[in-house]
């Protein structure tokens, strides 16, 4: 996974915990989840639009 081992991930998580604190982590996770969901939906929407355009050109 991007050349990161378990110890590198643990250190990154500890730094994030120190910077943001335990109280902010759920909010950050929620925001990140919404961002990923929105990105996936926009990619799927773009693919659907391309398929419809291709079908219209074939007719």
mmCIF file as gemmi writes it, N, C-alpha and C atoms, coordinates in Angstrom:
data_model
loop_
_atom_site.group_PDB
_atom_site.id
_atom_site.type_symbol
_atom_site.label_atom_id
_atom_site.label_alt_id
_atom_site.label_comp_id
_atom_site.label_asym_id
_atom_site.label_entity_id
_atom_site.label_seq_id
_atom_site.pdbx_PDB_ins_code
_atom_site.Cartn_x
_atom_site.Cartn_y
_atom_site.Cartn_z
_atom_site.occupancy
_atom_site.B_iso_or_equiv
_atom_site.pdbx_formal_charge
_atom_site.auth_seq_id
_atom_site.auth_asym_id
_atom_site.pdbx_PDB_model_num
ATOM 1 N N . UNK Axp A 1 ? 0.845 -1.18 0 1 0 ? 1 A 1
ATOM 2 C CA . UNK Axp A 1 ? 0 0 0 1 0 ? 1 A 1
ATOM 3 C C . UNK Axp A 1 ? 0.885 1.235 0 1 0 ? 1 A 1
ATOM 4 N N . UNK Axp A 2 ? 1.255 1.719 -1.156 1 0 ? 2 A 1
ATOM 5 C CA . UNK Axp A 2 ? 2.071 2.909 -1.33 1 0 ? 2 A 1
ATOM 6 C C . UNK Axp A 2 ? 3.419 2.803 -0.624 1 0 ? 2 A 1
ATOM 7 N N . UNK Axp A 3 ? 3.863 1.591 -0.356 1 0 ? 3 A 1
ATOM 8 C CA . UNK Axp A 3 ? 5.148 1.4 0.287 1 0 ? 3 A 1
ATOM 9 C C . UNK Axp A 3 ? 5.151 1.738 1.766 1 0 ? 3 A 1
ATOM 10 N N . UNK Axp A 4 ? 3.978 1.88 2.37 1 0 ? 4 A 1
ATOM 11 C CA . UNK Axp A 4 ? 3.905 2.196 3.79 1 0 ? 4 A 1
ATOM 12 C C . UNK Axp A 4 ? 3.72 0.911 4.589 1 0 ? 4 A 1
ATOM 13 N N . UNK Axp A 5 ? 4.543 0.764 5.59 1 0 ? 5 A 1
ATOM 14 C CA . UNK Axp A 5 ? 4.419 -0.373 6.48 1 0 ? 5 A 1
ATOM 15 C C . UNK Axp A 5 ? 3.502 -0.042 7.645 1 0 ? 5 A 1
ATOM 16 N N . UNK Axp A 6 ? 3.331 -1.007 8.515 1 0 ? 6 A 1
ATOM 17 C CA . UNK Axp A 6 ? 2.436 -0.818 9.657 1 0 ? 6 A 1
ATOM 18 C C . UNK Axp A 6 ? 2.956 0.273 10.59 1 0 ? 6 A 1
ATOM 19 N N . UNK Axp A 7 ? 4.275 0.354 10.782 1 0 ? 7 A 1
ATOM 20 C CA . UNK Axp A 7 ? 4.816 1.349 11.699 1 0 ? 7 A 1
ATOM 21 C C . UNK Axp A 7 ? 4.669 2.765 11.16 1 0 ? 7 A 1
ATOM 22 N N . UNK Axp A 8 ? 4.793 2.923 9.863 1 0 ? 8 A 1
ATOM 23 C CA . UNK Axp A 8 ? 4.595 4.252 9.277 1 0 ? 8 A 1
ATOM 24 C C . UNK Axp A 8 ? 3.157 4.709 9.454 1 0 ? 8 A 1
ATOM 25 N N . UNK Axp A 9 ? 2.219 3.783 9.253 1 0 ? 9 A 1
ATOM 26 C CA . UNK Axp A 9 ? 0.804 4.118 9.436 1 0 ? 9 A 1
ATOM 27 C C . UNK Axp A 9 ? 0.498 4.47 10.888 1 0 ? 9 A 1
ATOM 28 N N . UNK Axp A 10 ? 1.083 3.739 11.819 1 0 ? 10 A 1
ATOM 29 C CA . UNK Axp A 10 ? 0.87 4.021 13.245 1 0 ? 10 A 1
ATOM 30 C C . UNK Axp A 10 ? 1.395 5.413 13.591 1 0 ? 10 A 1
ATOM 31 N N . UNK Axp A 11 ? 2.565 5.751 13.088 1 0 ? 11 A 1
ATOM 32 C CA . UNK Axp A 11 ? 3.141 7.077 13.362 1 0 ? 11 A 1
ATOM 33 C C . UNK Axp A 11 ? 2.269 8.176 12.761 1 0 ? 11 A 1
ATOM 34 N N . UNK Axp A 12 ? 1.788 7.971 11.538 1 0 ? 12 A 1
ATOM 35 C CA . UNK Axp A 12 ? 0.916 8.965 10.899 1 0 ? 12 A 1
ATOM 36 C C . UNK Axp A 12 ? -0.36 9.149 11.702 1 0 ? 12 A 1
ATOM 37 N N . UNK Axp A 13 ? -0.958 8.057 12.146 1 0 ? 13 A 1
ATOM 38 C CA . UNK Axp A 13 ? -2.183 8.151 12.952 1 0 ? 13 A 1
ATOM 39 C C . UNK Axp A 13 ? -1.938 8.849 14.279 1 0 ? 13 A 1
ATOM 40 N N . UNK Axp A 14 ? -0.799 8.592 14.903 1 0 ? 14 A 1
ATOM 41 C CA . UNK Axp A 14 ? -0.481 9.276 16.161 1 0 ? 14 A 1
ATOM 42 C C . UNK Axp A 14 ? -0.298 10.776 15.958 1 0 ? 14 A 1
ATOM 43 N N . UNK Axp A 15 ? 0.355 11.158 14.883 1 0 ? 15 A 1
ATOM 44 C CA . UNK Axp A 15 ? 0.546 12.586 14.592 1 0 ? 15 A 1
ATOM 45 C C . UNK Axp A 15 ? -0.806 13.251 14.359 1 0 ? 15 A 1
ATOM 46 N N . UNK Axp A 16 ? -1.682 12.597 13.604 1 0 ? 16 A 1
ATOM 47 C CA . UNK Axp A 16 ? -3.019 13.142 13.357 1 0 ? 16 A 1
ATOM 48 C C . UNK Axp A 16 ? -3.791 13.273 14.662 1 0 ? 16 A 1
ATOM 49 N N . UNK Axp A 17 ? -3.68 12.274 15.513 1 0 ? 17 A 1
ATOM 50 C CA . UNK Axp A 17 ? -4.366 12.312 16.806 1 0 ? 17 A 1
ATOM 51 C C . UNK Axp A 17 ? -3.847 13.468 17.661 1 0 ? 17 A 1
ATOM 52 N N . UNK Axp A 18 ? -2.551 13.687 17.654 1 0 ? 18 A 1
ATOM 53 C CA . UNK Axp A 18 ? -1.963 14.786 18.437 1 0 ? 18 A 1
ATOM 54 C C . UNK Axp A 18 ? -2.401 16.137 17.885 1 0 ? 18 A 1
ATOM 55 N N . UNK Axp A 19 ? -2.404 16.277 16.564 1 0 ? 19 A 1
ATOM 56 C CA . UNK Axp A 19 ? -2.736 17.564 15.951 1 0 ? 19 A 1
ATOM 57 C C . UNK Axp A 19 ? -4.209 17.914 16.148 1 0 ? 19 A 1
ATOM 58 N N . UNK Axp A 20 ? -5.097 16.979 15.834 1 0 ? 20 A 1
ATOM 59 C CA . UNK Axp A 20 ? -6.527 17.289 15.841 1 0 ? 20 A 1
ATOM 60 C C . UNK Axp A 20 ? -7.222 16.931 17.137 1 0 ? 20 A 1
ATOM 61 N N . UNK Axp A 21 ? -6.685 16.049 17.902 1 0 ? 21 A 1
ATOM 62 C CA . UNK Axp A 21 ? -7.317 15.624 19.141 1 0 ? 21 A 1
ATOM 63 C C . UNK Axp A 21 ? -8.372 14.565 18.875 1 0 ? 21 A 1
ATOM 64 N N . UNK Axp A 22 ? -8.702 13.827 19.917 1 0 ? 22 A 1
ATOM 65 C CA . UNK Axp A 22 ? -9.641 12.714 19.782 1 0 ? 22 A 1
ATOM 66 C C . UNK Axp A 22 ? -11.06 13.194 19.466 1 0 ? 22 A 1
ATOM 67 N N . UNK Axp A 23 ? -11.416 14.379 19.905 1 0 ? 23 A 1
ATOM 68 C CA . UNK Axp A 23 ? -12.772 14.891 19.691 1 0 ? 23 A 1
ATOM 69 C C . UNK Axp A 23 ? -13.068 15.243 18.241 1 0 ? 23 A 1
ATOM 70 N N . UNK Axp A 24 ? -12.072 15.659 17.503 1 0 ? 24 A 1
ATOM 71 C CA . UNK Axp A 24 ? -12.272 16.087 16.117 1 0 ? 24 A 1
ATOM 72 C C . UNK Axp A 24 ? -12.196 14.93 15.12 1 0 ? 24 A 1
ATOM 73 N N . UNK Axp A 25 ? -11.621 13.805 15.497 1 0 ? 25 A 1
ATOM 74 C CA . UNK Axp A 25 ? -11.434 12.698 14.558 1 0 ? 25 A 1
ATOM 75 C C . UNK Axp A 25 ? -12.738 12.186 13.946 1 0 ? 25 A 1
ATOM 76 N N . UNK Axp A 26 ? -13.817 12.019 14.719 1 0 ? 26 A 1
ATOM 77 C CA . UNK Axp A 26 ? -15.069 11.579 14.079 1 0 ? 26 A 1
ATOM 78 C C . UNK Axp A 26 ? -15.594 12.573 13.042 1 0 ? 26 A 1
ATOM 79 N N . UNK Axp A 27 ? -15.442 13.866 13.307 1 0 ? 27 A 1
ATOM 80 C CA . UNK Axp A 27 ? -15.879 14.886 12.351 1 0 ? 27 A 1
ATOM 81 C C . UNK Axp A 27 ? -15.042 14.832 11.076 1 0 ? 27 A 1
ATOM 82 N N . UNK Axp A 28 ? -13.749 14.646 11.242 1 0 ? 28 A 1
ATOM 83 C CA . UNK Axp A 28 ? -12.855 14.556 10.082 1 0 ? 28 A 1
ATOM 84 C C . UNK Axp A 28 ? -13.2 13.324 9.256 1 0 ? 28 A 1
ATOM 85 N N . UNK Axp A 29 ? -13.426 12.199 9.924 1 0 ? 29 A 1
ATOM 86 C CA . UNK Axp A 29 ? -13.8 10.969 9.226 1 0 ? 29 A 1
ATOM 87 C C . UNK Axp A 29 ? -15.117 11.104 8.487 1 0 ? 29 A 1
ATOM 88 N N . UNK Axp A 30 ? -16.07 11.756 9.118 1 0 ? 30 A 1
ATOM 89 C CA . UNK Axp A 30 ? -17.372 11.965 8.484 1 0 ? 30 A 1
ATOM 90 C C . UNK Axp A 30 ? -17.242 12.838 7.24 1 0 ? 30 A 1
ATOM 91 N N . UNK Axp A 31 ? -16.481 13.901 7.345 1 0 ? 31 A 1
ATOM 92 C CA . UNK Axp A 31 ? -16.261 14.788 6.201 1 0 ? 31 A 1
ATOM 93 C C . UNK Axp A 31 ? -15.53 14.087 5.07 1 0 ? 31 A 1
ATOM 94 N N . UNK Axp A 32 ? -14.537 13.285 5.417 1 0 ? 32 A 1
ATOM 95 C CA . UNK Axp A 32 ? -13.785 12.533 4.414 1 0 ? 32 A 1
ATOM 96 C C . UNK Axp A 32 ? -14.686 11.515 3.726 1 0 ? 32 A 1
ATOM 97 N N . UNK Axp A 33 ? -15.536 10.849 4.495 1 0 ? 33 A 1
ATOM 98 C CA . UNK Axp A 33 ? -16.47 9.886 3.917 1 0 ? 33 A 1
ATOM 99 C C . UNK Axp A 33 ? -17.438 10.538 2.946 1 0 ? 33 A 1
ATOM 100 N N . UNK Axp A 34 ? -17.955 11.706 3.306 1 0 ? 34 A 1
ATOM 101 C CA . UNK Axp A 34 ? -18.865 12.43 2.415 1 0 ? 34 A 1
ATOM 102 C C . UNK Axp A 34 ? -18.157 12.85 1.137 1 0 ? 34 A 1
ATOM 103 N N . UNK Axp A 35 ? -16.905 13.269 1.263 1 0 ? 35 A 1
ATOM 104 C CA . UNK Axp A 35 ? -16.138 13.69 0.089 1 0 ? 35 A 1
ATOM 105 C C . UNK Axp A 35 ? -15.902 12.516 -0.862 1 0 ? 35 A 1
ATOM 106 N N . UNK Axp A 36 ? -15.553 11.369 -0.314 1 0 ? 36 A 1
ATOM 107 C CA . UNK Axp A 36 ? -15.326 10.181 -1.142 1 0 ? 36 A 1
ATOM 108 C C . UNK Axp A 36 ? -16.618 9.746 -1.814 1 0 ? 36 A 1
ATOM 109 N N . UNK Axp A 37 ? -17.722 9.775 -1.072 1 0 ? 37 A 1
ATOM 110 C CA . UNK Axp A 37 ? -19.019 9.394 -1.636 1 0 ? 37 A 1
ATOM 111 C C . UNK Axp A 37 ? -19.405 10.335 -2.773 1 0 ? 37 A 1
ATOM 112 N N . UNK Axp A 38 ? -19.215 11.622 -2.582 1 0 ? 38 A 1
ATOM 113 C CA . UNK Axp A 38 ? -19.52 12.595 -3.632 1 0 ? 38 A 1
ATOM 114 C C . UNK Axp A 38 ? -18.668 12.391 -4.863 1 0 ? 38 A 1
ATOM 115 N N . UNK Axp A 39 ? -17.394 12.074 -4.66 1 0 ? 39 A 1
ATOM 116 C CA . UNK Axp A 39 ? -16.496 11.826 -5.788 1 0 ? 39 A 1
ATOM 117 C C . UNK Axp A 39 ? -16.938 10.601 -6.573 1 0 ? 39 A 1
ATOM 118 N N . UNK Axp A 40 ? -17.282 9.533 -5.87 1 0 ? 40 A 1
ATOM 119 C CA . UNK Axp A 40 ? -17.732 8.312 -6.542 1 0 ? 40 A 1
ATOM 120 C C . UNK Axp A 40 ? -19.013 8.566 -7.339 1 0 ? 40 A 1
ATOM 121 N N . UNK Axp A 41 ? -19.935 9.321 -6.765 1 0 ? 41 A 1
ATOM 122 C CA . UNK Axp A 41 ? -21.189 9.623 -7.462 1 0 ? 41 A 1
ATOM 123 C C . UNK Axp A 41 ? -20.933 10.457 -8.712 1 0 ? 41 A 1
ATOM 124 N N . UNK Axp A 42 ? -20.033 11.403 -8.638 1 0 ? 42 A 1
ATOM 125 C CA . UNK Axp A 42 ? -19.756 12.24 -9.808 1 0 ? 42 A 1
ATOM 126 C C . UNK Axp A 42 ? -19.064 11.438 -10.908 1 0 ? 42 A 1
ATOM 127 N N . UNK Axp A 43 ? -18.187 10.516 -10.534 1 0 ? 43 A 1
ATOM 128 C CA . UNK Axp A 43 ? -17.531 9.664 -11.527 1 0 ? 43 A 1
ATOM 129 C C . UNK Axp A 43 ? -18.562 8.767 -12.206 1 0 ? 43 A 1
ATOM 130 N N . UNK Axp A 44 ? -19.46 8.192 -11.417 1 0 ? 44 A 1
ATOM 131 C CA . UNK Axp A 44 ? -20.494 7.313 -11.976 1 0 ? 44 A 1
ATOM 132 C C . UNK Axp A 44 ? -21.423 8.112 -12.893 1 0 ? 44 A 1
ATOM 133 N N . UNK Axp A 45 ? -21.768 9.303 -12.486 1 0 ? 45 A 1
ATOM 134 C CA . UNK Axp A 45 ? -22.638 10.16 -13.297 1 0 ? 45 A 1
ATOM 135 C C . UNK Axp A 45 ? -21.967 10.497 -14.629 1 0 ? 45 A 1
ATOM 136 N N . UNK Axp A 46 ? -20.676 10.779 -14.59 1 0 ? 46 A 1
ATOM 137 C CA . UNK Axp A 46 ? -19.929 11.094 -15.801 1 0 ? 46 A 1
ATOM 138 C C . UNK Axp A 46 ? -19.883 9.883 -16.738 1 0 ? 46 A 1
ATOM 139 N N . UNK Axp A 47 ? -19.685 8.689 -16.181 1 0 ? 47 A 1
ATOM 140 C CA . UNK Axp A 47 ? -19.663 7.47 -16.996 1 0 ? 47 A 1
ATOM 141 C C . UNK Axp A 47 ? -21.022 7.241 -17.648 1 0 ? 47 A 1
ATOM 142 N N . UNK Axp A 48 ? -22.09 7.45 -16.882 1 0 ? 48 A 1
ATOM 143 C CA . UNK Axp A 48 ? -23.439 7.274 -17.428 1 0 ? 48 A 1
ATOM 144 C C . UNK Axp A 48 ? -23.701 8.265 -18.559 1 0 ? 48 A 1
ATOM 145 N N . UNK Axp A 49 ? -23.257 9.498 -18.392 1 0 ? 49 A 1
ATOM 146 C CA . UNK Axp A 49 ? -23.432 10.519 -19.423 1 0 ? 49 A 1
ATOM 147 C C . UNK Axp A 49 ? -22.681 10.134 -20.697 1 0 ? 49 A 1
ATOM 148 N N . UNK Axp A 50 ? -21.478 9.613 -20.549 1 0 ? 50 A 1
ATOM 149 C CA . UNK Axp A 50 ? -20.701 9.187 -21.714 1 0 ? 50 A 1
ATOM 150 C C . UNK Axp A 50 ? -21.384 8.036 -22.439 1 0 ? 50 A 1
ATOM 151 N N . UNK Axp A 51 ? -21.981 7.094 -21.683 1 0 ? 51 A 1
ATOM 152 C CA . UNK Axp A 51 ? -22.674 5.971 -22.31 1 0 ? 51 A 1
ATOM 153 C C . UNK Axp A 51 ? -23.885 6.458 -23.081 1 0 ? 51 A 1
ATOM 154 N N . UNK Axp A 52 ? -24.632 7.383 -22.521 1 0 ? 52 A 1
ATOM 155 C CA . UNK Axp A 52 ? -25.821 7.901 -23.195 1 0 ? 52 A 1
ATOM 156 C C . UNK Axp A 52 ? -25.415 8.65 -24.458 1 0 ? 52 A 1
ATOM 157 N N . UNK Axp A 53 ? -24.352 9.449 -24.364 1 0 ? 53 A 1
ATOM 158 C CA . UNK Axp A 53 ? -23.882 10.183 -25.557 1 0 ? 53 A 1
ATOM 159 C C . UNK Axp A 53 ? -23.426 9.222 -26.651 1 0 ? 53 A 1
ATOM 160 N N . UNK Axp A 54 ? -22.762 8.154 -26.263 1 0 ? 54 A 1
ATOM 161 C CA . UNK Axp A 54 ? -22.286 7.162 -27.242 1 0 ? 54 A 1
ATOM 162 C C . UNK Axp A 54 ? -23.477 6.465 -27.908 1 0 ? 54 A 1
ATOM 163 N N . UNK Axp A 55 ? -24.506 6.177 -27.14 1 0 ? 55 A 1
ATOM 164 C CA . UNK Axp A 55 ? -25.69 5.531 -27.695 1 0 ? 55 A 1
ATOM 165 C C . UNK Axp A 55 ? -26.408 6.464 -28.664 1 0 ? 55 A 1
ATOM 166 N N . UNK Axp A 56 ? -26.461 7.753 -28.373 1 0 ? 56 A 1
ATOM 167 C CA . UNK Axp A 56 ? -27.109 8.717 -29.255 1 0 ? 56 A 1
ATOM 168 C C . UNK Axp A 56 ? -26.347 8.845 -30.569 1 0 ? 56 A 1
ATOM 169 N N . UNK Axp A 57 ? -25.026 8.79 -30.502 1 0 ? 57 A 1
ATOM 170 C CA . UNK Axp A 57 ? -24.214 8.885 -31.721 1 0 ? 57 A 1
ATOM 171 C C . UNK Axp A 57 ? -24.381 7.667 -32.608 1 0 ? 57 A 1
ATOM 172 N N . UNK Axp A 58 ? -24.62 6.495 -31.996 1 0 ? 58 A 1
ATOM 173 C CA . UNK Axp A 58 ? -24.775 5.255 -32.755 1 0 ? 58 A 1
ATOM 174 C C . UNK Axp A 58 ? -26.101 5.239 -33.532 1 0 ? 58 A 1
ATOM 175 N N . UNK Axp A 59 ? -27.08 5.975 -33.07 1 0 ? 59 A 1
ATOM 176 C CA . UNK Axp A 59 ? -28.413 5.94 -33.693 1 0 ? 59 A 1
ATOM 177 C C . UNK Axp A 59 ? -28.487 6.787 -34.902 1 0 ? 59 A 1
